């Protein structure tokens, strides 16, 4: 079904002001305020649980001014949430979701002592991967970090079977056609060489599904461990496995600078 062009909120009759950048759809407004994700917000609207300036919102295309209009869910006012930024050392075996239909343990099991109601992971690490995972309710920053156009590097340490050579590492940077999709690393180099396996360091500036595993599989290598060690200048460091901490003011400022915010 073709989606309609967003119109003004019915209770105000105002047209969106193109120069303010403050008018967004009602679901986007709830997301920007840190209340929930856009998908969850759309569900709340369709269930008739959201109101704009005291009137029930039923139109997903209605515009909302996040500074002037009053939003409520189940009759309770939605106010801008204090922005939260934290990092987790994700253990292997957890899925990156809040609720798993298969009942598997999730990354939110590590945040039980933290109010993570409105937090979402920034991107994903698959179940077999581990390491640095960011969480925030700042949806604008999260989207910018996931945008390959911002070129925020994400560095991984990868243990693989066999011995990868210089030509294969160069091929990872030049690009590998995997299933009709061109996958590229920004950088790939050796870290440590053992008898039957080795560690390499790979930097990505894009986040395709299982990208490193797919690239190495195409080259004939099996990944034994995959650990994300940094995002931009934020390093995993000695944070214990399964532990989380708030980002420092300098770390937050650097992420915003790198993403143009």
Secondary structure, DSSP 8 states (H G I E B T S, - for coil): ------B--TTT-----TTT--EEEHHHHHHHTTSS-HHHHHHHHHTT-EEETTEE---TTBEEETTTS-EEETTEE-------EEEEEE-TT-BSSS--TT---BGGGGGTTS--TT-EESS---TT-EEEEEEES-HHHHHHHH-GGG---EEEEEEEES---HHHHHHHHH-EEETTEEE--SEEEEEEE-SSEEEEEEEESS--TTHHHHHHHHTT--EEEEEEEEETTEE-TT--TT-EEE--HHHHHHHHHHTT-
